[in-house]
């Protein structure tokens, strides 16, 4: 069903990351297997909206969350748009499919004291793996880069003189990020240690495994989860939590929203606006603690629209 051509389209025209392409491949393979097994369909021209709906029902019965279902439907939308462009279809079967709506939770992030404890008070070993892990945590927090961007960093992307970092983001879009003296003071010793540990190494990646291979997503996730568990009890302790922390702390300290957008590499401002909600929540707590009338309201009950101190406002992605 034109899977190979679709993957090439994602890679060379849409310029999706390898991680995103893999997710799309898995979603599409799962859908095609369902069509063949359940409906005995072997041609994409036979697919109707009823087949897609029956797949949705099966996924939900299997316990798939609405968020995951939305991602799979996004894969199908992209796939059928591709087939329309190629002339394989006259109409997309997705036109009658309604994507389930979900309320967006505010992103989880570390408190300032937790970050300070992790970066300044935790005892890091002096060997290569410990210093690499320390740099991973600092890079994620100091620059807000994504996990995939971290893995893709090359030594040549670091400019210690100007204190800038060149990052290859989504859609192969480059951006230049500044960093401060604290991160710079970690980078040069790490580079020296890396050279001593791998003297004859040909890999140009900044961060390597203990065996000198490029990092991979699961390893980065495990490193970050282990380190964050030292200082935080958050349910989520992933690399993205440090990205959320970076953006939230900038917003809390008055950074311009457009500047945060550029630093994060967001395509539009709507994706960045979620961090203002964290700031508003923090201000609301201060207001309730300090304002005389707010104090009296807090004792009588929560205002409309709030439950247990949490906003029910749906925020943009």
C-alpha positions in Angstrom: 0.0 0.0 0.0 2.8 2.4 -1.0 4.4 2.3 2.4 8.0 2.6 1.1 7.1 5.7 -1.0 5.3 7.2 1.9 8.4 6.8 4.2 10.6 8.4 1.6 8.1 11.3 1.4 8.3 11.8 5.2 12.1 11.6 5.1 12.9 13.8 2.1 10.0 16.1 1.7 8.5 16.5 5.1 12.0 16.2 6.7 10.6 14.4 9.8 13.0 13.2 12.4 14.0 9.5 12.4 12.0 9.0 15.7 8.9 10.5 14.1 9.3 8.5 10.9 9.6 5.3 13.0 6.4 6.1 14.9 4.5 6.8 11.6 5.8 3.5 10.1 4.6 1.6 13.1 1.2 3.2 13.1 0.7 2.6 9.4 1.8 -1.0 9.6 -0.6 -1.6 12.5 -3.4 -0.1 10.5 -2.7 -2.1 7.3 -2.4 -5.3 9.4 -5.8 -4.6 10.9 -7.3 -4.0 7.4 -5.9 -7.3 6.1 -6.8 -9.4 9.1 -10.2 -7.9 10.0 -11.6 -6.7 6.6 -9.5 -8.7 4.1 -8.5 -5.5 2.3 -5.4 -5.5 0.2 -5.8 -2.2 -1.8 -5.8 1.3 -0.4 -8.6 2.2 -2.8 -10.9 -0.1 -0.8 -10.5 1.8 2.5 -13.6 3.6 3.7 -14.2 5.8 6.8 -16.1 2.9 8.4 -12.9 0.8 8.3 -11.0 3.5 10.1 -13.8 3.9 12.7 -13.7 0.2 13.4 -10.0 0.4 13.9 -10.5 3.3 16.4 -13.0 1.2 18.3 -10.7 -1.7 18.5 -7.8 0.5 19.7 -10.0 2.1 22.4 -11.2 -1.3 23.5 -7.5 -2.4 23.9 -7.1 0.5 26.3 -5.4 3.1 24.0 -5.6 6.6 25.4 -7.2 9.4 23.4 -3.9 11.1 23.1 -2.3 8.1 21.5 -5.3 7.6 19.2 -5.0 11.2 18.0 -1.4 10.5 17.0 -2.3 7.4 15.0 -5.1 9.3 13.3 -2.6 12.1 12.4 -0.5 9.4 10.8 -3.4 8.3 8.6 -4.3 11.9 7.7 -0.8 12.4 6.5 -0.8 9.1 4.6 -4.0 9.7 2.8 -3.0 13.2 1.9 0.1 11.7 0.4 -1.9 9.2 -1.6 -4.2 12.0 -2.9 -1.2 14.0 -4.1 0.1 10.9 -5.9 -3.2 10.3 -7.6 -3.9 7.0 -6.0 -7.1 8.2 -4.4 -9.9 10.6 -5.5 -11.0 11.3 -1.9 -9.6 10.7 1.5 -11.5 8.3 3.8 -10.5 10.6 6.7 -12.9 13.3 5.7 -15.7 11.9 7.9 -13.4 11.0 10.8 -13.7 13.2 13.9 -10.5 13.3 16.0 -11.2 12.9 19.7 -10.6 16.1 21.7 -8.5 16.0 24.9 -7.8 18.5 27.5 -4.1 19.4 27.8 -2.4 19.1 31.1 0.1 21.7 32.1 3.7 20.5 31.6 5.5 19.1 34.7 8.7 20.9 35.6 11.3 21.0 38.4 11.2 23.7 41.1 14.2 26.1 41.2 15.5 24.6 44.4 15.3 21.1 42.9 17.4 22.2 39.9 19.9 23.9 42.1 20.3 20.8 44.2 20.7 18.6 41.1 23.3 20.9 39.4 25.2 22.2 42.4 24.9 19.8 45.3 24.9 16.3 43.8 28.3 14.6 43.9 29.3 13.5 40.4 32.1 11.1 39.9 35.2 12.1 38.0 35.1 9.3 35.4 33.9 9.7 31.8 30.4 8.3 32.2 29.5 10.4 35.3 30.8 13.6 33.7 28.9 12.8 30.5 25.7 12.3 32.5 26.3 15.6 34.3 26.8 17.4 31.0 23.6 15.8 29.6 21.5 17.2 32.5 23.2 20.6 32.2 22.7 20.9 28.4 19.0 20.0 28.6 18.3 22.5 31.4 20.6 25.3 30.2 19.5 25.3 26.6 16.0 23.6 26.5 17.0 21.3 23.6 15.0 18.2 22.7 16.4 14.7 23.3 16.9 14.1 19.6 18.8 17.5 19.3 21.0 16.5 22.2 21.9 13.2 20.6 22.7 14.9 17.3 25.1 17.4 18.8 28.6 17.4 17.2 31.8 18.8 18.7 31.9 21.3 15.9 28.5 22.7 17.0 30.0 24.1 20.2 31.6 27.5 20.1 33.1 28.2 23.5 34.4 31.6 22.5 31.0 33.0 21.6 29.2 30.6 24.0 26.8 29.5 21.3 25.4 26.1 20.4 24.2 25.1 16.9 21.2 22.8 17.0 19.5 20.9 14.2 15.8 20.8 15.1 12.6 19.5 13.6 12.4 19.7 9.8 16.2 20.0 9.7 15.9 23.6 10.8 19.1 25.0 12.4 19.0 27.5 15.3 21.8 29.1 17.3 21.4 29.0 21.1 23.4 31.0 23.6 24.6 29.5 26.9 26.2 30.9 30.0 29.5 30.7 31.8 28.4 27.8 34.1 27.8 25.5 31.1 30.9 26.7 29.4 33.0 25.7 32.5 31.7 22.2 32.1 32.2 21.8 28.4 35.9 22.3 28.1 36.9 19.8 30.9 34.4 17.3 29.4 36.0 17.7 25.9 39.4 17.0 27.4 38.1 14.0 29.3 36.4 12.7 26.1 39.7 13.0 24.2 41.6 11.2 26.9 39.0 8.4 27.1 38.7 7.9 23.3 42.1 9.1 21.9 41.7 7.5 18.5 38.0 7.9 18.1 36.6 9.0 14.8 33.0 9.8 15.9 32.3 13.5 15.9 29.3 13.4 18.2 29.7 15.4 21.4 28.2 12.8 23.7 29.1 9.1 23.5 28.2 5.9 25.3 30.8 4.2 27.5 31.9 2.2 24.5 32.4 5.2 22.3 29.2 4.8 20.3 26.6 7.6 19.6 24.0 8.0 22.3 20.5 6.5 21.7 17.1 7.7 23.0 16.5 5.0 25.7 20.0 5.6 27.2 19.4 9.3 27.5 15.9 8.7 29.0 17.4 6.3 31.6 20.2 8.7 32.6 17.7 11.6 33.0 15.2 9.6 34.9 17.9 8.3 37.3 19.2 11.8 37.9 15.9 13.5 38.4 14.8 10.8 40.8 17.5 12.1 43.2 15.7 15.5 43.7 12.1 15.1 42.5 9.1 12.9 43.0 7.4 14.0 39.8 5.4 11.3 38.0 7.3 12.3 34.8 11.1 12.4 34.9 12.0 12.4 31.3 14.3 14.6 29.2 11.3 16.7 28.2 10.7 17.7 31.8 14.0 19.6 31.7 12.9 21.3 28.5 9.6 22.3 30.3 11.7 23.4 33.2 13.9 25.6 31.0 10.9 27.3 29.4 8.9 27.7 32.6 11.8 29.3 34.5 12.4 31.7 31.7 8.7 32.6 31.7 8.6 33.0 35.5 11.5 35.4 35.3 9.9 37.7 32.7 11.4 36.4 29.4 9.5 37.5 26.3 7.3 34.7 24.9 8.6 35.2 21.4 12.2 34.8 22.7 11.2 31.6 24.4 9.6 30.4 21.2 12.8 31.0 19.3 14.9 29.3 21.9 12.7 26.2 21.9 12.5 26.0 18.1 8.7 26.1 18.1 7.1 26.6 14.7 4.4 28.9 16.1 3.6 30.8 19.3 0.6 28.7 20.2 3.0 25.9 21.2 4.9 28.2 23.5 1.9 29.8 25.2 1.4 26.9 27.5 4.3 28.1 29.6 2.4 31.3 30.5 -0.2 29.1 32.3 2.5 27.8 34.6 3.4 31.4 35.4 -0.2 32.4 36.0 -0.7 29.5 38.3 2.3 30.5 40.3 1.0 34.1 40.5 -2.4 32.9 41.5 -0.9 31.0 44.5 1.0 34.1 45.6 -2.2 36.2 45.2 -4.2 33.7 47.3 -1.6 33.7 50.0 -1.1 37.4 50.2 -4.3 39.2 49.3 -6.7 39.7 52.2 -9.8 39.0 50.2 -8.2 36.0 48.4 -7.4 34.5 51.8 -11.0 34.7 52.9 -12.2 33.2 49.6 -9.7 30.3 50.1 -11.3 29.4 53.4 -14.8 29.6 52.1 -14.2 27.5 48.9 -12.5 27.5 45.6 -13.7 30.0 43.0 -15.6 28.8 40.0 -13.5 27.0 37.4 -10.9 25.8 39.9 -10.8 22.5 41.7 -8.3 21.5 44.3 -6.1 24.4 43.3 -5.8 23.3 39.7 -7.1 25.1 36.6 -9.5 23.3 34.3 -8.6 25.6 31.4 -7.8 23.7 28.2 -4.5 25.1 26.9 -3.1 25.0 23.4 -0.6 22.3 22.3 
